[in-house]
Amino acid sequence: MGPQRISDELARRKWGSIKISPNGVHKVLRRHGLNTKAKRLGMVAGYAAPYEPIESRQPPPERHIEVDHPGELVQMDCFCIGRLSGAKGTAWQYTAIDVASSFCWAEIHLSPKNAQGRFTSALASRVAEDLSNRGWRLEAVCTDNGSEFRSAEFDKEIARLKARHIFIRAGRPQSNGCVERVQQTILEECWKPTFAAT
């Protein structure tokens, strides 16, 4: 019960119609060390809730991925754009992002229905080549569990590049958050305005 509710309750006839403003109730509560809901509930429950100063509460640790240099971890994902008029098949965006530098690659390919391993393999090869041209090596690739990343063709390409393949846990797309965020940005900045204009 907050000061307003206590004030309203005291004004009822059953408590003697005591007229006191919510501000006055708050001052009385503060004077008796009951100025927070936790302290009032603690008293009602029969025990004194331990005082917890705001300064002592530690903020939750910031969640981020620790990487030192480009190529250490590249996240990849696919995004279904949909069927475009005049195109035969479904348009898929294949996206990769280097977690250390935030440099991203995005390609669009048509496939009959689902994303395909040959396009994810080609993107992994392109990423490795671009990193190599700048003096870095592709060390690890993080993907979801889609069939395009579980294909033998993709596994063979990752093995050829001598990189590790890390799968995120099923149902946890936030584990691949860098690439998920860049895909959302591309959707908002590129695809939605393009489709809205047509």
Order of alpha helices (4+ residues) and beta strands (2+ residues): alpha-alpha-alpha-beta-beta-beta-alpha-beta-alpha-alpha-beta-alpha-alpha
